[in-house]
Amino acid sequence: MSSHYSSSKSAITAFTNRVTTGQLIDNCDSHMLINILEAVYDFVVIFDDELVLLDCSKSFSEYFNEDYCMMVGKNLRYIIPEFEKKDLYSEFKLACDRMGYYEHDNFALDDPNLYKQPIYVRFKMYPMNSLIICTAEDITIRIQYDILRQKYSQLLTKNEQMELLLSNSENNFLPIKNSEANLEEILQKQKYFTVREIEVSMLIIQGKSTKEIAESLFISNKAINFHRSNIRRKLGITNSKVSLKSSLLDL
């Protein structure tokens, strides 16, 4: 173990000396550096100072549709077009001037023409004389987990709303706040409510906009407006200036 550590330390020292003294960096040098950095990072990419690809780790090249040999010599604009689309060049140069490196916490590589499958990375780029070293961590699973967790949370919220509605009445009526004198009239109006209209009503009560309700229920704004119109009709609201939220809260 100590022998491996010593050889790695010697290799890093030798590479650093060659770079800092301006000596020519060949394929053996770049492969050596990549092998060392791969012990810490998921992906390693080496560009020249014009952001032309010189070398990259096998783990990174396996994500591309093209062969590795076809990628070498191509500019960052081609390899990672998202970098240019998001106008990160000026941001990259400014960060390197200020801090000596540039980093991004959540960057998507999802162009189907270039990549076999979408990946999300946290990367850092830093100049080293005539080279720009890019190291990256694969955070795809973490991002996918966060997306699933968010969707699951939305489903839980919807289920809780439905349970609340069902607990108020065996017939799926809206929660009732009126006195017993008005109960029969209210039930007459509410007994024709669909499950979807109840869902929309609950979100209206929460102060959600049409767009927010549509996103929560994964349907169009037009569909939400249709349900709003039906709810107004079933509640007997004929004046368009009357607040639907207030009317529902007054039930």
N, C-alpha and C positions, 0 to 999 in steps of 0.2 A: 504493500500500500504506500509506504514511504517512498519507494522507488518510483511508482507511478506519479506521485505528487511532485517529486523532484524533476522528473522528465517533463511534466506539463509546465512547471514553473520555468524550466530552462527554455522550453519551446516558446512560451509567451515572451520571455525576456529577449530571446533571439529575434522574434518577429518584430517586437517593439523597436529594437535597435535598428533593424533594417528600415522600418518605416520612418522613424525620426531622423535618420541620417539621409533620407531621400533615395535609398537604394531601390532598384527595380524589384517590384513585387511580381512573382511568377505564380503559376498554378499551384505549385507545391506549397508556397507560402499561404495562399488563400485557403487551400484544403486543410492545411494544418490549423489555421485560425478557426475555421468552421468546425472542425472536429473538437477543438477545445471548448468553443462556446456552446456547442450542442449539448454539452454535459449540464448546462444551466438553462438554456432556452429551447423552445420547441422548434423555432425557425431561425435561420441565420442567412442574411443576404448581404453581398458585398458589391457596392457600386464604385465607379470611379468618380472624380469630382464633377463630371458632367452628367451624373446619374445614369450611366450606362452599366448594365449588369455585367459583372465580371465572373461572379460565382455565387452559388447558393447551396444550402443544405439539401440533401436528398428529400428530407421530410417536406420541404417547401415545394420542390420541383414536382413532387408526386401529385400535387393538387391541380397542376396545369394540364390542359388538353394537349398542348404541344410538347414535343420532346425537349428535354433539357438543353441539348445542343442547339436547338432552334431559338431558345430563349436568350442564350448568352450573346452579348453584343447589342441587345435591344434596350431602348431607353425606358426609364421608369414610367413615362407616359403611356407606353404600350403594355407593360407588364402589370401596372396598377393604375388603370385609367381613372379610377375613383379619386386618386390623389389630385389629378388635374381638374376633374369635374367639381370637386369640392374646394378648388382654389387654395390648396394647402402649400403651394410653393413659397409664397411670400411669408406665410406663417412659419414655415420650416427654416428659411434663411434668417428671419428675425430672431427666432428662438436660438439658433446656433450661434448667432452673433452675441446674444445676451448671456446664454447659459452654457454654450458649448455642445448642446444636444437638442433634439426635438422629440417629443413623445406624444402619443395619442392613446387614450384609455380604451376606446371602443371603436374599432374600424372594421367595416364590413367589406369583404372581398366576395362579391356575389354576381359578377358578370358571367352568365352561362356560356358566352363565347370563349372565355378564357379559362374558367375554373370548372373542374369536374363536379364540385359541390360547393355551396356557400360556406365560408368560414369567417369567424369574427376573431380579431386579434388585438392585443395590447402591444404596441411596438415602441421602440426607441431608435432614433437615428442620430449618429454622431460622427462628425468629420475626424479623420485621422490622416493628416497630411494630404496626400493625393487620393485618399479613399474615403468612402462614406460607409460605415458599418451599420447595418440594421439588424437588430435582434427583436424577436417577437414571441409572445406567449399566446397559445391557442386558448381562447375563452369561449369557443362556440357552445360547448355544453352548458356553461354557466349562463350565457345569454338565452339559450333555448329553455333552460329551466326557469329563468325569470319570466319569460313570455308565458310559459305554461302556468306558472304560479299566479300570474296576473289574471289569466283567463279563468283559472279555477276559483280565484277570489270573486270574480264577477258572477260566476255560476252560484257560488255559495250565497252571495247577496240576493240573487234572484230567488233562490230556494227559501231563504229566510223570509222574504217578502210574501211568497206564496203561502208559507206555513202560517204567517200572521193573518193573512186573509182567510185561510181555511179555518183557523182557530176561532174566528169571529162568527162564522156561520157554516152550517153543513151545506148550504146552497151557494157558497162562494160569493156572498154579498160583501159589499164594502163595509168597513168599520162604521158603526152607527153611533152618533153622538146626540141625536134628538130625543125628545121625550117620548113616552109610550103613546101619547096621543097621536103623534105623527108617524109612528112606526109602520102602520099598515100602508100608508101612502108611499113612504120611502121604499118599502119592500116591493111595492108594485112597480116602481121605477127601476129598482136595481135587479130584479130577478132575471132580466134579459141581458145582463152584462156577460160578455165572453171573458175567458181567462186572459186573453191578450189585452182587452180593454181594462181589466183590473190591473194588469202589469203596468200599462201606460198610466193609469190613474195614480198608482202608487209613486211612480217616478215624477209625475206632475206635482204631487203633494210635496215631494222633496225639493221642488224648485228647479228641476232639470229642464233644460231647453229642448226644443224639438230635435236638434242635432244630437245632443247628448243622449236623449232617449233612444234615438235611432241607432247610435253606436253601441249602447248598452244591450239592446235587443237584437242587434245585427240585422236590422231591416232598414228600408229607405225612409227619408224624410217625408216622402209622399204618403207612405203607409201610415206614418205617425199622424199626419194631418187628417187622414181618413178616419183613424180611430178617435182622434180628438172630436171630429165632427159628430161621430156616432155617440160618444159620451155626452156631448152637449144635448143632442137630440133626446137621449134617454133620460137625461136629468131635467128636460123641459126648459133648457136655456135657449131662448130665441134671440136675445140681444147679444150681438158679437162683441160688444164692449164690456160685457160682464166677464170677470176673471174666472176661468175654469178652476184654477187652483183654490181660490176663495170659496167657490161653490162646493167643491169636494170637501174642503175642511169644515164647511158648515153643516155637512150631513149629520 
